[in-house]
Amino acid sequence: MIRSGIALASLAWSAKRAHDGHADRSAAVGAIEERIFRQINNGDDGLHPLPWLVMQGGSLAAVGVATALSAHHGGLRHGAHVAIAGSAAWVGVKLIKPVVGRGRPDQHLDDVVIRGRPQSGLGYPSGHAAVAVALAMSAIPPGPARLLALAGAAVVGTTRIHVGAHLPLDVVGGFAAGAIVARFVRCAA
């Protein structure tokens, strides 16, 4: 219950902060968020193929892979829970994005390094971060393996900043949304 409250508070706080600044380009990204973004986004370009591969852990395709693995190892019911959590996280962020209205980093900051294909549409919250957390929390039982999976989800979120697709608050919002969805699916099951 406490973790759900923390996730809800994180989502509400980050959504409000992201929404409050979206209309004013100069106010959209605070100094601390920009500093974190620059440290991650200005990283080594030679590593791009690796972050691209890591990011796929938060893609819609990852939902299919995690569902198949979960069904194989934990049964059809477990696979269904994973499919619902991952898909709901993906759809949920699509519903939140227009409410918050925050753009991608290059819409708010100058000199953003874009690695790979430029992203379009709205940035908050990160769908990749939401899906990665929802999958980690729903596919893997509590314990060391889940902690490892959540660390992997953190890497997915960090790579989204590295490639210039998201700002740090976008990733925080995605993590929170994914955790809320996974918890809801678990409680509803």
C-alpha positions in Angstrom: 0.0 0.0 0.0 2.8 2.4 0.9 4.6 1.7 -2.4 1.4 2.3 -4.3 1.0 5.7 -2.5 4.6 6.6 -3.4 4.0 5.7 -7.0 0.8 7.8 -7.1 2.5 10.7 -5.4 5.4 10.5 -7.9 3.1 10.4 -10.9 1.0 13.4 -9.6 4.1 15.4 -8.7 6.0 14.8 -11.9 2.8 15.3 -14.1 2.1 18.6 -12.4 5.7 19.8 -12.8 5.8 18.7 -16.4 2.4 20.3 -17.1 3.1 23.6 -15.4 6.0 24.3 -17.7 4.8 22.9 -21.0 3.4 26.2 -22.3 6.5 28.3 -21.5 9.6 26.8 -23.2 11.9 28.6 -20.8 10.1 27.3 -17.7 9.4 23.7 -18.9 12.6 22.2 -17.6 14.0 23.2 -14.2 17.7 23.7 -13.6 18.2 20.3 -11.8 16.3 18.4 -14.5 18.3 20.1 -17.2 21.6 19.3 -15.5 20.6 15.6 -15.2 19.4 15.5 -18.8 22.7 17.1 -20.1 24.9 14.7 -18.1 23.1 11.7 -19.6 22.3 13.0 -23.1 25.9 14.2 -23.7 27.3 10.7 -23.2 29.4 8.7 -25.6 27.9 8.4 -29.2 29.9 5.3 -29.9 27.6 3.3 -27.6 24.4 3.9 -29.6 23.7 0.4 -30.8 23.7 -0.9 -27.2 21.2 1.7 -25.8 18.9 1.0 -28.8 18.9 -2.6 -27.9 18.3 -1.9 -24.2 15.4 0.4 -25.0 13.5 -2.5 -26.6 12.9 -3.7 -23.1 10.3 -1.0 -22.8 8.7 -1.4 -26.3 5.3 -2.9 -27.1 7.2 -5.9 -28.6 8.7 -6.6 -25.2 5.2 -7.1 -23.9 4.8 -10.0 -26.3 8.1 -11.5 -25.4 7.5 -11.2 -21.7 4.0 -12.6 -22.0 5.3 -15.7 -23.9 8.1 -16.3 -21.4 5.8 -15.8 -18.5 3.2 -18.2 -19.9 5.8 -20.8 -20.6 7.4 -20.6 -17.2 4.4 -19.6 -15.0 1.3 -20.8 -16.9 -1.3 -19.1 -19.0 -2.8 -17.1 -16.1 0.6 -15.6 -15.3 1.2 -14.8 -19.0 -2.2 -13.1 -19.2 -1.4 -10.9 -16.2 1.9 -9.9 -17.8 0.1 -9.1 -21.1 -2.5 -7.0 -19.4 0.0 -5.1 -17.3 2.4 -4.4 -20.2 -0.4 -3.4 -22.6 -2.2 -1.3 -20.0 1.0 0.6 -19.2 1.5 1.3 -22.9 -2.1 2.5 -23.4 -2.2 4.3 -20.1 0.7 6.6 -21.0 -1.0 7.3 -24.3 -4.0 8.6 -22.3 -1.8 10.7 -20.0 0.3 12.4 -22.6 -2.3 14.8 -24.0 -3.5 15.8 -20.5 0.0 16.9 -19.5 1.0 18.2 -22.9 4.8 18.2 -22.4 6.9 17.9 -25.6 10.1 16.1 -26.3 13.4 17.5 -25.0 14.3 19.3 -28.3 11.1 21.2 -28.0 12.2 22.7 -24.6 16.0 22.7 -24.7 18.6 23.8 -27.2 21.5 21.6 -28.2 19.8 18.3 -27.5 21.7 15.3 -29.0 19.3 13.1 -30.9 20.6 9.6 -31.4 18.7 7.5 -33.9 15.3 8.5 -35.3 13.9 11.7 -33.8 10.8 11.1 -31.7 7.5 12.8 -32.5 4.5 13.6 -30.3 4.5 14.3 -26.6 7.1 13.2 -24.1 5.5 12.9 -20.7 5.4 10.2 -19.5 7.8 7.8 -21.1 6.0 4.8 -22.5 9.2 2.8 -22.6 9.8 3.4 -18.9 6.2 2.5 -18.0 6.2 -0.7 -19.9 9.6 -1.8 -18.6 8.5 -1.3 -15.0 5.1 -2.9 -15.5 6.8 -5.9 -17.0 9.4 -6.2 -14.3 6.8 -6.0 -11.6 4.3 -8.3 -13.1 6.5 -11.0 -14.8 8.9 -11.6 -12.0 8.0 -12.5 -8.4 9.4 -10.4 -5.5 13.0 -11.0 -4.6 16.5 -10.5 -6.1 15.4 -11.3 -9.7 12.8 -8.6 -9.6 15.3 -6.1 -8.2 17.5 -7.0 -11.1 14.6 -6.5 -13.5 13.8 -3.2 -12.0 17.4 -2.1 -12.4 17.1 -3.1 -16.1 14.0 -0.9 -16.3 16.0 2.0 -14.8 18.5 1.4 -17.6 15.7 1.5 -20.2 14.6 4.9 -18.8 18.2 6.2 -18.8 18.7 5.2 -22.4 15.6 7.1 -23.4 17.3 10.2 -22.0 20.6 9.3 -23.6 19.0 9.2 -27.1 17.3 12.5 -26.6 13.7 11.1 -26.5 12.8 12.0 -23.0 13.5 14.4 -20.1 14.1 13.0 -16.6 10.6 13.8 -15.3 9.2 12.0 -18.3 11.0 8.9 -17.1 10.0 9.4 -13.5 6.4 9.6 -14.6 6.7 6.5 -16.8 8.2 4.5 -13.9 5.4 5.6 -11.6 2.7 4.8 -14.2 4.1 1.4 -14.8 4.3 0.6 -11.1 0.7 1.7 -10.6 -0.5 -0.4 -13.5 1.4 -3.5 -12.3 0.0 -3.1 -8.8 -3.5 -2.6 -10.1 -3.3 -5.7 -12.3 -1.9 -7.7 -9.4 -4.7 -6.6 -7.0 -7.5 -7.2 -9.6 -6.3 -10.7 -10.4 
